[in-house]
Amino acid sequence: MEPMSTCAPCELRFDPMVYDLQMRTCATSEPRFDPMVCDLQMRTCAPSELRFDPMVCHLQMRSCAPSELRFDPMVGDLQMTTCAPSELRLDPMVCHLQMRSCAPSELRFDPMVGDLQLDPTGFEDLPRSCIALVLCFLSPRDIAISACANRAFRGVSLSDVVWQAMLPKDYNEVLAKAKDGARAFDSKKQIFDYLCSKVLLQNHEFYWLSRSLGGVCRSQGAEALDVVWGSDDRYWDWLQRSGSSYDKSAYLKAVCWLHVKGSMECSLPVGKYTLSWRFALEQNEYGFTRRGGIWPLEFSMSVNDHETVKSFQTYLRDGQSSYEGEHSSDDEDRDEVDTDWKEFHVGDFSVEEGEKDSRIGRVKLQYSLVETRGGIYKSGLWLDGVVIMPKQKRSLSTFLW
């Protein structure tokens, strides 16, 4: 970029091959933009106005007095009066128009309001600690967007201060329980990405952070459940299946007494959560569709050793249940790789504040599915486990754990 002087014959030209504005100066003039050759020409020196006429693709400028650069979005008009040697630059890579005049200034285009603003300062002038505090109240997705839109945000977006706020307070305990052993991390951002990738814990459990919901998710595999006759290969098989979250899923070959139960005691950030069973049915299944003599499955759930808080009956094939729960989780947090896998919502529960930490609480869950009354054999059911997810997206005010 060559600087502009106002005292020699000149021409201002735009070279589209290098995205550069070049200017040589001074004779009474009118700058014009010729759209046929992408050429911007300028000759200078008199009190002036810079205007853009969108009807004729014309840019006009006459120069020299204390100045103001304004953009009127209602009429598509760009006006400028100026003073002293100056430089007008367009950076097409960041859609940024900058002007230097007789005092430090920056001309910025705000794409959200379609306006050009002339400010004495910009985000680059804010302290890094101030920008970091702003980013702490955004979701991870919004942080990435902000980093792409602004250089000042990009410089702070990878700092440990920002990503520490994205991690639950008990993340060190989770890392210690990871089945793949201790790992070295160079930054808090690396820890966050690792936890978002689903961490396998002991007792066939997964732990992960939801980028979209801003919360903690957990799941427990079928191998951790108490399956009646589960160890007898006449009734159940333990096999791999496409779309499963685990190495092995339970496959029901044939049984007339179906009884599966499980429990999980874990820590979760304060909030509301949902619990669901994850199933798949073969095309030739039997005993899970509404027809004469077949009883529905009964699902139940209890929280913290209290009496049952949710109980309902349903037929898995047609999904006719006596309890209609909300389903608010995003698809990206679910393992619906194979569309045969379905999640059956059992109920909601709340995690209250703990005694030692107001942001983390412990909860003990017990859940079961039973059908023992009909005496009819059932077959063709795949059982993957149970899933716990946040009921709603965390608000910005509660994103800090």
N, C-alpha and C positions, 0 to 999 in steps of 0.2 A: 504494500500500500504506500503510495507516494503522498506526501503532505501537500496541502493546497496553499498557494500564495496568491495574492490578489494584485500583483503589480507587473505582470508580464503577459504578453499575448498567450492565449490559452485555448485548450480544448479538453473537454472531459469525456472520456470514452469508457465504455463497458465492454470488457473482453469476456464473452461467455465461456470460452475454453478454460479460463483460469479463475473465473468468478472474481474479477478484480475491477476496481474503479480507478482509473488513471486520470490525472488532471494536470494541464498546463494552463497558465493564466494570463490575462488581462487585456481586455478591450470591451467597450460597451457591448452588452450581449444579451442573448436569450438562450437558455439551455433547452434542447429539444431531444425527445426520445423517439427514434425512428424504429418502430417495431419490426420493419421488414429486414433491417440489418442488425438488430439488437445493439444499436449505437446510441450512446448518450453524449450529446455535445453541449458545451457550455462556454460562453464568453461573459465576462463579469465586469461589474463595478458601477453601481449606483444604488441608492436606497431601494430595497427590493422586497419581493414576495415570491415564495416558492409554492406553486400550485400544481396539483395533478388533476387534469380533466379526463375522467374515465371515458367520456364520449369520443375523444379524439386521441387517446393514449398520449397525451402531451404533458411534459413536465417543464415548467417555466420558473426561472429564478432571476431576480435582480437583488443586489447585495449591498449592505453596509450600514448598519445601525444596530443598537441593542436589540436583541432578538427574541423571537418566540416561534416555536414549531408546533403546530396544532394539526390534528387530524379530525375532521368532522365526518363520522361514519354515516350520518344521514345523507350527505351529499357526495361522499367519496372524495373529499377535498383535503389536500395537504398544503398547509400554508406555512411560510417561514420568512421572518425578517432576522437578519443576522449581524454579526459584529466581529471583526478581527479575523486573522487567518483561522481557518477551520477545516475540519475533515468530516465528510459524510460517508459512512461505510455501511454496506449491506453484507451480512454474513449469511449466505443462503443455506448453510448447513444447520444453523440454529434459528433461522428465521428472525434474526436480530438486527435492528437498525440502530446504529450508534452515532452520536454527534458530539464533537468537542467544539466549544465556542470560546467565549472569553472567561468562562468559569467552568470547573469540572462538572460534567453533566452526563446523563445517559438517557437515550431515547429508547423506550421499551414498548414492545407490542404485546398486549395481553390478549391471547386468543380466546379466552373465556368471555370477554366482553367486546371483542372486536374493536379495540381502542388503542391509540398510540398515546403513551404517557411520557412526559418529560419530568424526570425526578432528579434531584441532586444526589441521591444515593440509591443503591440497589441491594439485593440480597447478599452480594459479595462483601458489603460493608458491615453486615451483622456479625457479631461474635460467633465462633463455632459452637460454643456452649448453648447459645440461644437457638441456633438452627437445630442442634441435636435434641433439645427439649421439644421443639415442634414435631420432629420426626418420631419421637417416642409415643406420640398420641395418634399416629397413623397405623394402619394395618401394614403388614409386610408388602402386600401388593401395591398399596399407595406409596410406600417408600420407594419401590422400584420405579414407579411412574415419575415421582418427583425427581429422582436422580437423573432420569433421562431428560427431563424438561429444564433443569437448572444446574449450572456448574457448581454453585455454592452448595446445593443439596447433595450433588454427587460426591463432593469431597468429604462430606460428613456421613453419608449413608452407610459406610462400612465400619464406622467406629464402634468399639465395644460398648460405649455408653448407650447407643441406640438399640443394639441387639440384646443387651442385657435386659432391657425392658420388655422384650418379646419372649423371654424365657420364664417359665414358672419357677417359683422360689425353690422347689424341691428337685430341680433338674439334675443336680449332682447325685442324688439318690438313684434317679432313673439310670444315669450313666453307669453307676456302680453295679446295677442289677442286669445290665445288658449281657446277653448270652455270648456275644462275640468278644467279650473281654474289654479291658481298659484300652482307650485310644487317646492319641495326642491330638489336640486341636490348637490351631494357631490364632483363632479368633472366636468371639461369641457368635459371629455369623456362621461359621462352620458348625458350631454346636447346634444352632437353630436348624440348619439344613439337614443335619444328621437326624435330629429328632422328627423332622417332617417326613423322613423316608421310611418310617415304621421300624421301631426298635423291638426286636424279639427279646422278651424277658424270660425269667424262669417260669415254670408251671404253664408253659404253652400260652403265654400272654403276649400281646402286642401293645405297644404304647406309641402314639404319634401325635404331633401337633397339626391341627388343621389350619392351613394358610387362609382359607376362605372364611371359616367360622371364627377364627381367633381363639381357639380353645383346645383342650386336651381330649383325645379320644383313646379308648381302650377296647380290647377284644380278648376273648378267651376261647381257645380251640376246643374241639370236641374231645380230644384226648385228656383234657383236664376235667371233664364232666363225669358224673357218676351215671353210667348207662347200665341199666339192668340187663343181664345176659350179654353185656358188651364184649366180654372176653371169650364167649362161646362162638366159634366161627360157623356154627349151624344157623345162627340168628343174625349176626353182625359181621361185616368185613371192615377192615381199615385200609383204605386205598387212596391213591392220588386221583384228583379230579380237576379238570380244567377250570380255572377261575377261582379255585379255593385259595384262602388266605394262608393255609397251612400245608405242611408236607403230606399229612394224612387227614382224611375226613371219614366219618362213620357212615357206612352204607347198610341200611336195614334190608336184610334178605327176606326174613319172615318172622313175625312174632305176634302173638295175640295179647301180650301184656307189655304195653309200651310205657316205660317210665324212665325219664331222664331228668336229672337235677344237677344243680351246680351252685357254687358260691364264689364270691370275690370280695376281698377286703383290700381297699386301695385308697390312696390320697388323690384328691381332685381339687382344682380351683373352685372357689365358691360359685354356685350357680345352679341352673336347672339342666337336667340331662334326660336322655331317653335310653331305654334298653330294648333291644330287638334280638330275636333269634334269626339265624341265617340258615335257610334250607334250599334244597333243590329236589324236584320230583322227576322220576323217570316217566316216559310216556305210558308205560304199562303198569304204573303204580296201582296199588289196591288198598282200600281202607281209608283214604284221605279225601274222598269226594262224597258229597251229599247224595246218598241213595238209601233205599230201604234197609234197616237193620244196622247201619253204620253210625257209630257215635262220633261226635266231634272231639278234637283234642281240647284239653283244658290247660290253659296257661296261667301261671300265677307268679307273683313277685312280692318280696318283703324287703324292708329296708331297716337296718340297724336292729335286728332281732325283734322288731315289732310285729304285730299281726299282719296278715296279708293285706297289702295296699292295692293290689290290682289282681283281678281274676276274671277270665272270660273264656269262652269256648268258640272254636272256629273249625271249619273244614279248609284244609290247606289248598285244595285245588281251586275252589271257587271263591275262597276268601270271605265267606259270609261269617262275620264275627259279631258278637254282641257288644264289642267295644271299639269305637272309632277314635283312634289317636291321631295326633298331628305328626306330620313327617316333614321336618324343616331342614334337614341336613343336605348339603350339596353333594352332587354326584361324584365330584372329584375325590371325596373322602371315603367313597365306598368302592368295593371290589367287584363291581358289576361287569367284570370282563366277560364272563359267560352269562348270557341273559337268563339262563335257567335258574340262577341263584336269586333268591328273593329274601328280603328281610321282613319279618313279621313283628310289628311293634307291640310290645307287651305293656309298657307303661312309662310314666315319668317319675322322677324323684329329684329331690333338692339336696345339695351339699351345703351344710351350714358352716359358719365360722368355727375354727378350732380354738382351743384354749391358748396355744402357744403362738399361732400365726393366724391373723385375721383373714389372710388371702387363701389359705389352704385348709381343707377339712378332710377328715377321714370318713369313709362310708363302708358299711358291710351290706352286701346284697346277697339275697338267696332267690333262686328262680327254678322253675320246674315246668315240664310239659308231661301230661299224663293222659292215657286212655286205657283203662282197665275194666270198663264196665261191659262193653259190647261182646267180648269174647270172640271177635272176628279177627282173623289174621290180617296183618298189614305188611306191605312190602313196597320197595321202590323209593324209599326216602333217603336222601343224603343230608347229613347233619354236619355243618361246618363249625358252629359255635354260637357265641353271643357277642353283641357289639354294643358299646356304650359311647354315645356322642352328645355334644352340647345340643340342647333343644333349640336355642336361638343363637344368632350371631352376636358376639360380644360387642357392646357399644364402645365408642372411643374412650368414654370416661372410665371404663372398667378394663381397658386393654392392658394397662399396667398391672401386672400380677401382684 
